[in-house]
């Protein structure tokens, strides 16, 4: 077999070994070394890689007994010379080389050839071949073959290094992700616990303010109590929104479906907001159809959806304005609830964004700030949990019209 053909065969063999993901790194190195040994027609060969910046270690050898043996670069040896000079070293019986006597004593024969493994101008290891079969020397053509092979060996080593590095990074990321998930769960559990615990004292404040409002006779003091009631109701709704958004996101909020009278649902929603309306001198106007339909859903959730929409309308309506709330039955088999106000409206580019959590919109033209917070996010999630949808329209003049659809009552079969 010609030297060229032999080199092509060993290059193909090394490429196959290097790309075999089933093989462990040590097995790959040994098989690569066996291919080089056969190609170079030698009895002994080895691969040394850096253990640390000052030490080489035998990682593969035709002599298993020296695998793991380490050699310091501070000691004069053929391997140290190759590393320091970054070039091959060839010695045979005709060479005058004082460093040859520093070889391992178990090698027989005078000829040996060491080649540095260089990647990005940095020596990462050394390959040594010796004890040439036949004549005790390596011809120039044979040395060229090993030099050509080195490039593929380096690629195999670099691929392994990259794969190993990626694997380590993957494990590190997995560990960090696991820690982040634990921290996020701890944060969420603590957050939900605190929010849940807030409902108790807020409910006590609301109840006592209600009692106080019945005992006061002075209009001035009663106004203070009513203002406190409105604030507590807003705070209670915020806490409820936080808890229910968390449950809806995690799929833990089970809907309690029942048949609902749309008009009655609207009246119940308005009842809890009369104090806020009175303080702002606003008027509620009901817009109900002549024929009363029905829908199915969770009464508590849908009531809070309407109250959130009405609270927003109260907040952004001008003093003395009118808020229209009503419903209508549409041909697609759903009840459409709506809340209309006379406020400044919502910019078109922000009408989808306002249903996201923790958003705050600034309207530059009038300097007002629209804080959507969690109310509209809760509305969207609660309506979608019923299989409906919610959106907003703003006429060219002024005001906003929020409306949402929920399934109408199912007909009996």
C-alpha positions as CSV (number, residue, x, y, z in Angstrom):
1,X,0.0,0.0,0.0
2,X,1.4,3.4,-1.0
3,X,2.1,6.0,1.8
4,X,-0.6,8.3,0.3
5,X,-3.2,5.6,0.4
6,X,-2.2,4.6,4.0
7,X,-2.5,8.3,5.1
8,X,-6.0,8.5,3.5
9,X,-7.1,5.4,5.2
10,X,-5.9,6.5,8.6
11,X,-7.4,10.0,8.2
12,X,-10.8,8.4,7.4
13,X,-10.4,6.1,10.4
14,X,-9.6,9.0,12.7
15,X,-12.5,11.0,11.4
16,X,-14.9,8.1,12.0
17,X,-13.6,7.6,15.5
18,X,-13.7,11.3,16.4
19,X,-17.4,11.6,15.2
20,X,-18.6,8.5,17.0
21,X,-20.6,10.0,19.9
22,X,-21.0,6.6,21.5
23,X,-17.4,6.4,22.4
24,X,-15.9,7.7,25.6
25,X,-13.0,10.1,25.3
26,X,-10.4,7.7,26.6
27,X,-11.5,5.0,24.1
28,X,-11.4,7.5,21.3
29,X,-7.8,8.5,22.1
30,X,-6.7,4.9,22.2
31,X,-8.3,4.0,18.9
32,X,-6.9,7.1,17.3
33,X,-3.4,6.1,18.6
34,X,-3.8,2.6,17.3
35,X,-4.6,4.0,13.9
36,X,-1.4,6.2,14.0
37,X,0.7,3.3,15.3
38,X,-0.4,1.0,12.4
39,X,0.1,3.8,9.8
40,X,3.6,4.8,11.1
41,X,4.6,1.1,11.5
42,X,5.9,1.4,15.0
43,X,5.8,-0.7,18.2
44,X,5.4,2.2,20.6
45,X,3.4,5.4,20.6
46,X,1.7,7.7,23.1
47,X,-0.4,10.8,23.4
48,X,0.3,13.3,26.1
49,X,-2.0,16.2,27.0
50,X,-1.7,19.0,29.5
51,X,-2.8,18.2,33.0
52,X,-2.1,21.7,34.1
53,X,0.0,24.6,32.8
54,X,3.2,23.0,33.9
55,X,2.5,19.2,33.6
56,X,1.9,16.8,30.7
57,X,0.1,13.5,31.3
58,X,0.1,10.3,29.3
59,X,-3.6,9.8,28.3
60,X,-3.1,7.0,25.7
61,X,-0.3,4.6,25.0
62,X,0.6,1.3,23.4
63,X,2.0,0.5,26.9
64,X,-1.0,0.8,29.3
65,X,1.3,0.8,32.3
66,X,2.4,4.4,31.6
67,X,-1.1,5.8,31.1
68,X,-1.5,8.4,33.9
69,X,2.3,9.1,34.2
70,X,2.9,12.8,34.5
71,X,5.9,14.8,33.3
72,X,6.9,18.3,34.4
73,X,7.9,20.8,31.8
74,X,10.6,22.0,34.2
75,X,12.5,18.8,33.5
76,X,14.6,18.6,30.3
77,X,13.0,16.0,28.1
78,X,12.0,15.6,24.5
79,X,8.4,16.4,25.3
80,X,9.4,19.6,27.2
81,X,11.6,20.6,24.3
82,X,8.7,20.1,21.8
83,X,6.3,22.1,24.0
84,X,8.7,25.0,24.5
85,X,9.8,25.2,20.9
86,X,6.4,24.5,19.3
87,X,7.9,22.3,16.6
88,X,8.5,18.6,15.9
89,X,11.6,16.8,17.2
90,X,13.1,13.9,15.3
91,X,16.1,11.9,16.6
92,X,17.8,8.8,15.2
93,X,21.2,7.1,15.5
94,X,22.8,9.7,13.2
95,X,21.5,12.6,15.2
96,X,23.5,14.6,17.7
97,X,21.0,15.4,20.4
98,X,21.8,15.6,24.1
99,X,18.1,15.6,25.0
100,X,17.7,12.1,23.7
101,X,19.1,10.6,26.9
102,X,16.1,12.1,28.8
103,X,13.6,9.7,27.2
104,X,11.8,7.1,29.1
105,X,14.2,4.2,29.6
106,X,11.7,1.5,28.5
107,X,11.9,2.6,24.9
108,X,14.1,0.5,22.6
109,X,15.8,1.8,19.5
110,X,17.3,5.2,18.8
111,X,14.8,6.7,16.4
112,X,11.8,8.6,17.8
113,X,9.6,11.4,16.4
114,X,7.6,13.8,18.6
115,X,5.0,16.2,17.2
116,X,3.3,19.0,19.1
117,X,-0.5,19.3,19.0
118,X,-1.1,23.0,18.4
119,X,-4.5,24.7,18.5
120,X,-4.8,28.5,18.1
121,X,-1.0,28.8,18.5
122,X,-1.1,27.0,21.8
123,X,0.4,23.6,22.5
124,X,-2.3,21.3,23.9
125,X,-0.3,18.0,23.8
126,X,2.4,15.9,22.2
127,X,2.3,12.7,20.1
128,X,5.3,10.4,20.3
129,X,6.1,7.5,18.0
130,X,9.2,5.2,18.4
131,X,10.6,1.7,17.9
132,X,10.1,1.8,14.1
133,X,9.5,-1.7,12.7
134,X,12.3,-2.6,10.3
135,X,15.0,0.1,9.9
136,X,15.4,2.2,13.0
137,X,14.6,5.5,11.3
138,X,11.7,7.6,10.0
139,X,12.0,8.8,6.4
140,X,11.0,12.3,5.6
141,X,7.8,11.1,3.8
142,X,6.8,9.1,6.9
143,X,7.3,12.1,9.1
144,X,5.2,14.2,6.7
145,X,2.4,11.7,7.0
146,X,2.3,12.1,10.8
147,X,2.3,15.9,10.4
148,X,-0.7,15.7,8.1
149,X,-2.5,13.4,10.6
150,X,-1.9,15.8,13.5
151,X,-4.5,18.3,12.1
152,X,-7.2,15.6,12.3
153,X,-6.2,14.6,15.8
154,X,-6.4,18.2,16.9
155,X,-9.9,18.5,15.4
156,X,-10.9,15.4,17.3
157,X,-9.5,16.8,20.6
158,X,-11.1,20.2,20.0
159,X,-14.5,18.7,19.2
160,X,-14.3,16.7,22.4
161,X,-13.3,19.8,24.3
162,X,-16.2,21.8,22.9
163,X,-18.6,19.0,23.5
164,X,-17.4,18.7,27.1
165,X,-17.5,22.4,27.6
166,X,-21.1,22.6,26.2
167,X,-22.1,19.7,28.5
168,X,-20.6,21.5,31.5
169,X,-22.4,24.7,30.6
170,X,-25.6,22.7,30.0
171,X,-25.4,21.2,33.5
172,X,-24.6,24.6,35.0
173,X,-27.6,26.2,33.2
174,X,-29.8,23.3,34.3
175,X,-28.7,23.7,37.9
176,X,-29.2,27.5,37.8
177,X,-32.6,27.0,36.2
178,X,-33.6,24.6,38.9
179,X,-32.4,27.1,41.5
180,X,-34.3,29.9,39.8
181,X,-37.5,27.7,39.6
182,X,-37.2,27.0,43.3
183,X,-36.7,30.7,44.1
184,X,-39.6,31.6,41.8
185,X,-41.9,29.1,43.5
186,X,-40.8,30.3,46.9
187,X,-41.4,33.9,45.9
188,X,-44.8,33.0,44.4
189,X,-45.8,31.0,47.4
190,X,-44.8,33.8,49.8
191,X,-46.5,36.4,47.6
192,X,-49.7,34.4,47.5
193,X,-49.6,33.8,51.2
194,X,-49.1,37.5,52.0
195,X,-51.9,38.5,49.6
196,X,-54.2,35.9,51.0
197,X,-53.5,37.0,54.6
198,X,-54.3,40.6,53.6
199,X,-57.9,39.7,52.8
200,X,-58.7,39.0,56.5
201,X,-57.8,42.4,58.0
202,X,-59.2,44.3,54.9
203,X,-62.5,42.5,55.3
204,X,-62.6,43.5,59.0
205,X,-62.0,47.1,58.1
206,X,-64.7,47.1,55.5
207,X,-67.2,45.5,57.8
208,X,-66.5,47.9,60.6
209,X,-66.7,50.9,58.3
210,X,-70.1,49.6,57.2
211,X,-71.3,49.5,60.8
212,X,-69.9,52.9,61.5
213,X,-71.6,54.4,58.4
214,X,-75.0,53.4,60.0
215,X,-74.3,55.0,63.3
216,X,-73.0,58.4,62.1
217,X,-75.5,61.2,61.7
218,X,-73.2,64.1,60.8
219,X,-72.8,64.5,57.1
220,X,-69.1,65.6,57.3
221,X,-68.0,62.5,59.3
222,X,-70.1,60.3,57.1
223,X,-68.3,61.6,54.0
224,X,-65.0,60.6,55.6
225,X,-66.3,57.1,56.3
226,X,-67.7,56.7,52.8
227,X,-64.3,57.8,51.3
228,X,-62.6,55.2,53.5
229,X,-65.1,52.6,52.4
230,X,-64.4,53.3,48.7
231,X,-60.6,53.0,49.3
232,X,-61.0,49.7,51.2
233,X,-63.2,48.3,48.5
234,X,-60.6,49.2,45.9
235,X,-57.9,47.6,48.0
236,X,-60.0,44.5,48.5
237,X,-60.5,44.2,44.8
238,X,-56.8,44.6,44.1
239,X,-56.0,41.8,46.5
240,X,-58.7,39.5,45.0
241,X,-57.3,40.3,41.5
242,X,-53.8,39.3,42.5
243,X,-54.9,36.0,44.0
244,X,-57.3,35.0,41.2
245,X,-54.8,35.9,38.4
246,X,-52.3,33.6,40.1
247,X,-54.9,30.8,40.2
248,X,-56.0,31.4,36.7
249,X,-52.4,31.3,35.4
250,X,-51.7,28.1,37.2
251,X,-55.1,26.6,36.2
252,X,-56.1,26.2,39.9
253,X,-59.2,28.4,39.8
254,X,-62.3,26.2,39.3
255,X,-65.3,28.0,37.8
256,X,-68.6,27.6,39.6
257,X,-71.0,27.6,36.6
258,X,-74.6,28.6,37.2
259,X,-77.4,30.2,35.2
260,X,-77.2,34.0,35.5
261,X,-79.7,36.8,34.8
262,X,-77.6,39.5,33.1
263,X,-79.6,42.3,34.4
264,X,-79.4,41.0,38.0
265,X,-75.6,40.6,37.6
266,X,-75.2,44.2,36.5
267,X,-77.3,45.5,39.4
268,X,-75.2,43.4,41.9
269,X,-72.1,44.9,40.4
270,X,-73.4,48.4,40.7
271,X,-74.4,48.0,44.3
272,X,-70.9,47.9,45.6
273,X,-69.8,51.0,43.8
274,X,-72.5,53.5,44.9
275,X,-70.1,55.2,47.4
276,X,-67.5,55.9,44.7
277,X,-70.2,57.2,42.3
278,X,-71.6,59.5,44.9
279,X,-68.2,61.0,45.7
280,X,-67.6,61.8,42.1
281,X,-71.1,63.1,41.3
282,X,-71.5,60.5,38.5
283,X,-74.6,59.0,37.1
284,X,-75.1,55.3,36.2
285,X,-77.4,54.6,33.2
286,X,-78.6,51.1,32.6
287,X,-79.2,49.9,29.0
288,X,-81.1,46.6,29.0
289,X,-82.9,45.0,26.1
290,X,-86.7,44.5,26.2
291,X,-86.4,40.7,26.2
292,X,-84.3,39.2,28.9
293,X,-81.8,36.6,28.0
294,X,-79.6,34.4,30.2
295,X,-76.0,33.2,30.4
296,X,-74.0,30.6,32.2
297,X,-70.8,31.3,34.2
298,X,-69.2,31.9,37.5
299,X,-71.3,34.7,39.1
300,X,-68.6,35.8,41.5
301,X,-65.9,36.2,38.8
302,X,-68.2,37.9,36.3
303,X,-69.4,40.3,39.0
304,X,-65.8,41.3,39.6
305,X,-65.2,41.7,35.9
306,X,-68.0,44.2,35.7
307,X,-66.9,45.9,38.9
308,X,-63.3,46.3,37.5
309,X,-64.6,47.8,34.3
310,X,-67.0,50.1,36.2
311,X,-64.2,51.1,38.6
312,X,-62.0,52.1,35.6
313,X,-64.9,54.1,34.2
314,X,-65.5,55.9,37.5
315,X,-61.8,56.8,37.7
316,X,-61.5,58.3,34.3
317,X,-64.9,59.9,33.9
318,X,-65.2,63.7,34.3
319,X,-67.1,64.9,37.4
320,X,-70.8,64.9,36.7
321,X,-70.4,62.5,33.8
322,X,-72.6,59.5,32.9
323,X,-71.5,55.9,32.8
324,X,-73.7,53.5,30.8
325,X,-73.7,49.8,31.6
326,X,-75.8,47.2,30.0
327,X,-76.0,44.0,27.9
328,X,-77.5,42.6,24.8
329,X,-78.0,39.1,23.3
330,X,-76.2,38.7,20.0
331,X,-77.0,36.2,17.2
332,X,-73.9,34.1,17.8
333,X,-75.4,32.7,21.0
334,X,-73.6,34.9,23.6
335,X,-74.5,37.7,25.9
336,X,-72.5,40.9,25.4
337,X,-71.9,43.0,28.5
338,X,-70.7,46.6,28.0
339,X,-69.5,49.6,30.0
340,X,-69.3,53.0,28.4
341,X,-67.8,56.2,29.9
342,X,-67.2,59.8,28.9
343,X,-63.5,59.9,29.7
344,X,-60.5,60.8,27.5
345,X,-60.4,57.4,25.7
346,X,-57.5,55.1,25.0
347,X,-54.9,55.6,22.2
348,X,-55.4,53.1,19.4
349,X,-51.9,51.8,19.7
350,X,-52.4,50.9,23.4
351,X,-55.8,49.1,23.2
352,X,-54.3,45.7,23.1
353,X,-51.6,46.5,25.7
354,X,-53.9,47.6,28.4
355,X,-55.0,44.0,29.1
356,X,-51.4,43.0,30.0
357,X,-50.3,42.8,33.6
358,X,-48.5,45.7,35.3
359,X,-48.8,48.2,32.4
360,X,-49.0,52.0,32.8
361,X,-50.0,54.2,29.8
362,X,-49.2,57.8,29.5
363,X,-51.3,60.0,27.2
364,X,-49.1,63.0,26.3
365,X,-51.9,65.2,24.9
366,X,-53.7,65.7,28.2
367,X,-50.9,64.7,30.6
368,X,-53.0,62.1,32.3
369,X,-51.7,58.7,33.4
370,X,-53.6,55.5,32.8
371,X,-52.6,52.8,35.3
372,X,-54.1,49.5,34.1
373,X,-52.4,47.5,36.9
374,X,-54.1,44.1,37.3
375,X,-57.8,44.9,36.9
376,X,-58.0,44.6,33.1
377,X,-55.6,41.7,33.1
378,X,-57.9,39.9,35.5
379,X,-60.9,40.7,33.3
380,X,-59.3,39.3,30.3
381,X,-58.2,36.0,32.0
382,X,-61.6,35.6,33.7
383,X,-63.6,36.2,30.5
384,X,-61.3,33.8,28.5
385,X,-61.7,31.2,31.2
386,X,-65.5,31.3,30.3
387,X,-64.7,30.8,26.6
388,X,-65.4,34.5,25.8
389,X,-63.4,37.5,24.8
390,X,-63.0,41.1,25.9
391,X,-62.1,44.2,23.9
392,X,-62.4,48.0,23.9
393,X,-63.6,50.6,21.4
394,X,-63.1,54.3,21.5
395,X,-65.3,56.7,19.5
396,X,-63.6,59.6,17.6
397,X,-65.2,62.1,20.0
398,X,-64.4,60.9,23.5
399,X,-64.9,58.0,25.9
400,X,-64.3,54.3,25.9
401,X,-66.6,51.3,25.5
402,X,-65.4,48.0,27.1
403,X,-67.4,44.9,26.2
404,X,-67.1,41.2,26.8
405,X,-68.9,38.1,25.6
406,X,-69.9,35.1,27.6
407,X,-71.9,32.0,26.4
408,X,-75.7,32.3,26.7
409,X,-77.8,29.7,28.4
410,X,-77.6,26.3,26.7
411,X,-80.9,25.1,25.4
412,X,-82.3,21.9,26.8
413,X,-82.4,19.0,24.3
